[in-house]
């Protein structure tokens, strides 16, 4: 019977069968094959086992889409306050996203926190209380003034070419600790400014692209659960039969090696989706968390509820074996209304982020979980209008906690006003190299051969920032 589906090389009949298949598995197979027939699941060059002793097992990336102002959050500039309203005393970049005027001091006060004495603005008092667990990198810089290019640079290492995302590279290198869950999940990602390329796998096998939960500022209550649960027990049995039938088709049809490897990679995705139905709905149900844990994240408490749910879900996913979880918050792009909007946005995330750090630490997970906070760029110390700042890829701040990084430490600096990275500069490639290093991966050896050459996340650049490693 199965062989009757094929004639010649067997492929046209099998494609027709998959297109007419009943249920999720059959439709997904047809769609993926038609959409991307050139993407082949080649064998990677990453050797089994780690290159280096791993300090972190997993990553939670708290991504602030739009670009929070570093000079209003974690990079205190007293000289900016002194020179408020005066012209910048040196040249602005030759290429700027928009025209800016004179210097604009921060509307927020900065205070010292912890034994480290780290300066943190009043936008982030809850995070500030964790300063002694954090390494601040104050000399980050990139290469693109526009959101789309800068987003791609941070996520994929390239602002001009389609490349695998950082999460996909980590998935490819390490895989998942849980066979029933993806190794890479992105929660409420933006679908603009590079869109799915920011969490895609590009030429890596498709199993390494992110599984998406929600999008943009979608409400997180019950997000995605209804799409993961089969309608009833009989549909679960039917899906299992469909998967087994496609496996048998792969074994029984003599088709080209190109298509074999392509479909094999997609079969992994279908099988993972099938297994996820058993585990993921319970994992996403926060109802079994204690009232004190929910309160820690600010859940069911107005503006902190949505991002609190995202952060708590990130902890649950990481704890269950997901290697890379990205938790996106939108939209920190204040060309105007800086004081009002940054106050509002920080009020949504400050308590949940602090709750995540507290929760991870209490559970003993912070030691081997690398938490990263950052965006695609920072903002100018010079003003747009009376109450705004422009994009600034020339200097911005990231911070890391746990996962083998130093505690209560600050690395690098921008100039006196925060316009350019000045001391111990950290390029995006250096950031990527350091994240991989903390996970036990040599960024120069994590490669994938495609189109006749070996590719890597850091391209031909990148150095590990060893001074931030504990």
N, C-alpha and C positions, 0 to 999 in steps of 0.2 A: 504493500500500500504506500509506504513512504517513498519508495523508488519511483512510483507512478507520478510523483510530483515533479520529476526532473526528466529532461531530455537534452541531449547534447551535453553541455557542461552543467546543466541542472539549475543555473542561477535564475533565468527569467521566471521559471515556474515557482521557485522558492520565493522570489520577491513578490510575485502575485499573491502567493499564499499568505505571506506576512502582512501584506496590505489589507487582505480581507479577513485577517484574524480577529476573533472576537475577544474583546477585553483590553485592558491596559497594556499587557505585555506585547500583544501583537501589533497594536497601533503604535506603541513607542518604538518598536523595532523598525517598522516601516519608515517612520518619520526620521529617526536618527540616521538610517542608512541613506535615505534620499538626501538628507540635508548636508551630509559631510562625508561623501564617499571617498575622499582623498586622504582622510586622516587614518593612518595605519598605526597599530599598536606594536611598534618596534620594541625590541628588548633594550632596556636602558643599560648604561655602563656603570651604574652605581653598584659596587660590590656588596654582597651580603655582609651585614655587620656594620658597625660604625667606624668612621675614620679616627675619631677622637673620643676621649672620655666625655660622656654627655653630662651636662649640668642640668639640662631641662629635658623633660619628656614631651611637653606639649606647650602650645602657645595660645593665649587669648589676646587678640588685637582689638583694642578699643579705638575705633577709627572715627574721628570727628570731621565729617565731610564738610568742606567749605573753607576750612582754614581758620581756627581760632587764633586770636592775636597773642603771640608769645609775650609781647611787652605788657600785656594786660593780664597774664595768667601766671607764668612761672619764670619769666626772665626780667627781673627787677632792674630798672634803669633810672637811678636817681638823677642822672644828668639830663634825661629826657624831661623830668619834672622841672629842673632848673631852667632849661632852655625852651620851655613851652611857648609856642607862638613865634619862635624865631626860625629863620631858614636853616635847613640842614647845612652844617659847615663843611661838607664835602660833596662830591658829585653823586647824583643819583645814577642808577643803572642806565646804560644806553637804551635798552629796551625795557619798557614798562607796560603793564597791562592798561593802566589809566593814569591820568595826570594827578599828581598830588601837590599839596601846598607846603605849609610850614609844619614844624614839629608839633605834635599833639600829645600832651602828657596823659597818663592813664587816669581814667575816672575812678579807679579803685585804689585803695590803700594796700600796701604789701606788709606782711608780718613774718617774723621768723618763727619756725616751727621745729620742735624736737631738739635733741642734743646736737644734731647736725647744723641747726640754725638756718635751714633752707628758707629762702624768701618765697612766699606764695601769696598771691593776691586774695582779696576778700571774695573773689568769685568762687574759690575752691577751698573753703575752710575745712571741710570734711576730708578731702584728699590731703590737705596740708598736715593733718594730724597723723598721717602715715609717712611723713617725709623721711623718717629714719629707716624706712623699708625701701626707699626709692633711689634710683640713680637717674639724675637729670642730665640729659645731653642738650647743651645749649648752643651748639655750633652746627646743627644740621643745615645742609643746603642741597638744592636740587638744580634743575636746569630749565624749567618751563614755568612761565608766568600765567598760563591758562589752566583752568581746572582740569580739563580733559587730559592734557599732556602730563600735568603734574600728578594726577591720580594714577595714570598708567605707569609713570616712572616709579612711584612708591610701591605700587602693587606688582609690577612685572619687571622692573629694571630698565624698561625702554619706553620712551614717549613717542617713538616713531614707527615701531614695528609690532606686529602681533606676536606676543611672547607669553609663555605660561606664567601664571601668577605665583607669588611667593608661597601661598598655601598649597598650590598644585605641586610645586617643586618639593615642598616638605612632605606632602603625601606620597609622591613618587619615591623619595628617599627613604622614608620611614614606614609608610603604610599606617594602618590603624591598629590600635590595641584591642579593638572589638570588632569581630567579623560581622556583627549585625548592625554596625553603624558606619557611616562614611568617615574617612580620615580628615575631611575638610568640610566645614559647614560655615555658611555666612548668614547672619541674622539681620533682616531688614536692610539689605544693601541698596544703594542707589542704583537705578537703572539708567542714569544719565552719566555724562562725563566719562565715557569709556565703557559704561554699562557692564555687560557680562564679561568683557575682556578683563576686567579687574579681578574676577574670580574664576576665570576660565582656565582650561588646560592647554589651549593652543595645540601644538604638535605632540604634546605628551598624550598617552592613552587617556581616553575620556573618563575613565574611572577616577581620575585625579582632579577633575573639575569640582567646584564646590556644589554641595547640595544647599539650595536656597530655602530659607524659612522667612516668609514675609517679604516686604519690600518697602523702601523709603521710610516714611513715618507711619506705617500701618500699625493698627492696634494689635498688641500682642496677646490679648485674651483669646485663648483657644486657637491661636494662629497655627494653621497647618494640620491640626489634628484630624479634621474631617476628611482631608485628602489622603491621609495615611492609613486609615482604618478600612479594611474590606467591608463591603456591605453586609455580608453574613459568612457563615462558615463555608457554605457551598462555593462562594466566590473565591475563597482562599484555596480550596481544593482545585477549582478550575484554573486559577493562575498557576498553581504548581504543575498541573498537567500541561499547560501551554508552554511553560519553561522547559519541561522535559521533552516536549515535542520538538522545540527549536534546537535543543541539544542533540537530539537524534538526527535532525536534518543536517546539522553541522557534521556529524560523524558519517552520515550515509551518502552525502552528495559530493561528488568529485568536482570541486570548483577551484578557482585559482587561489594561490597562496595569499595574494593581496586581499581578497574578499574574506578568506578564512580568518586572517589575523584581525581584520577590521571588525567582523561580526563577533569574534571571540572577545574583543575588548568591550563591545556593547553588551554581550551576554553577561559579563561581570556586573555591569550597571543594572541590568534587569534583575539579576539574582539578588543583588544588594537591596534594591527597592523592595523586593518580595520579603526579604528577611527583616527589613526595617519595620514592616507593618506589625510585627510581633512585639518589638521593643520600644519603638519611638513614641507611640501615643502615651504610654505610661511615663516615659521620660519627660515629655513636654507638659504633663499634668502637674502643676505646682501644688495641688491640693494636699499632698502628703507632707509638705514642708511645715515646720512649726510656725506658730504665730510670731515668735521672736525672730525667726529667720526672715519671714516676709517683711517684718517691720525694719529689719536691718537694711534691706534693699529699698525701702520706701514703697513697697507694693501696696496697692489700695490706698494710696495717700496722695491723690491729686497729681501734680506735674511729674512726680518721680515714678509713677506707676509703670509707665511703658518701658522706660529704659531699665528700671529695676527688674522687670520681668526678663528683659533681654540678658542682663548680667547674671541673674540667677540661673537662667537656662544655660548660659555659657558655662557656669560652674558645673551644672549637672552633666552637660555633654562632655566636658573635659574630664570630669571624674569618671565617666563611663567609657573613656578610651578614645575620644575624638582628638586627633593630633593638633588641629588648627581650627580655632573658632574665631571668626571676626564678628564684632558687634558694632554696627554702624549707627551713628547719630547725626541727624541733619538739622539745620543747615547753617553753618557758621560763616556766612559770607556777608559780613556787615560793611558794605561800602557807605552805608548811612545807618543811623539809629544804633550805633555801636553800643552805647550804654544800655539801652532798653533790651536789645536782642541778646547780647552776650549775658546779661543778667538772667534773662528768661531761660536761655539754653543751658547755662551752667547750673541753674536751679534744677533742671531736669536730670542732670547726670552726676553732680557732685556726690550726693548721698549714695546712689547706687554703686558708683565706682568704689567709694570707700567701703561700702558694704561687701562688695566682692573681695577686696583685699583682706578685710577682717575675716570673712568666711573661709577663704582659702587658707589663711594663716591658722585659724582655729582647727581646721581639719588636717593640718600638716601637708597641704597641697602646694603652698607657695614655694616651698623649697625646690620643687621640680616642675613648677608651672611658671612660664615666662609671661608676664603681663606687660603689654606694650600700650602706651597712649600716644596718639599723634594724629597728624592730618597730612594733606598733600603739600601744604606750605604754611607759612605764617602770614603776618600782615605788616604793613609799613608803619614806622614810627611817625611818618608824615601823614597829614590829614587829607581825606577826601571830604570836601564840604566842611561843615562844622563838627560833624559827629560820625566820621567813618574812616576806614583804613583800606588801602588797596592790597592786592595780592603781593606776597613777598617770598619768592623761592630762595632768596640769597641768605636768609638766616631764619631759623625757626627752632622750636624746642620739642623734643620727644622725651618721654621718660619710660623707664623700665623698672619692674619690681619682680623679685623672685628669680627662679631659674638660673641661679649661679651668678647673678649680678651683685655688685657691691651695694651695701645698705647705707643710706644717708650720705650719698656721694653726688658731686656735681662735676661734670666733665665738659671741657671746652667753654668758649664764650663768644658772644657776638660783640660788635663794637659798642661804644658808650651809649649809642642810641638804639641799637638792635636792628640796624639795616643790613649789615653784612656779617657772616661768620668770620671771626677774627683769629681765634686761637684754638689749636687742635681741631681743625675743621673735620666734620664728618659728612661725607657724601652719602647719598642714598645707597650706592653700591657698598660702602663701608658698613652701613646699617644692615644690609642683607647678609653680608659676609659674617657679621658678628652674631646675628640671629642663628644662622646655620651652625656656626662654631659652638654656640651654647647647646645646640641640639646634638652635638657630636659629629657634625658633617663638615668636611673640608670643602669650602665653596669652589675651589679650583678642581675638585675631583667629582663633584656632583654634576655630571654632564649627560647629555642626550644627543645622539647622532641623528641629524635630520637634514635633508637636502644637501648631503655631502660634507657637512662639517659638524663639529661638536659644539653644542650650545650649553650655556649655564646661566643661572640667575644673575650673576654679577658680570656677565659678558667677558670682557678682558681686563676688568678693573676690580677694585675692592680690596680693603685690608681689614683685618680683624682689630677692633678697638680693645686691645688686651687690658688697658688701664681700668676698664669698667667691670672686669671679671673678678669675682671674689677669690 
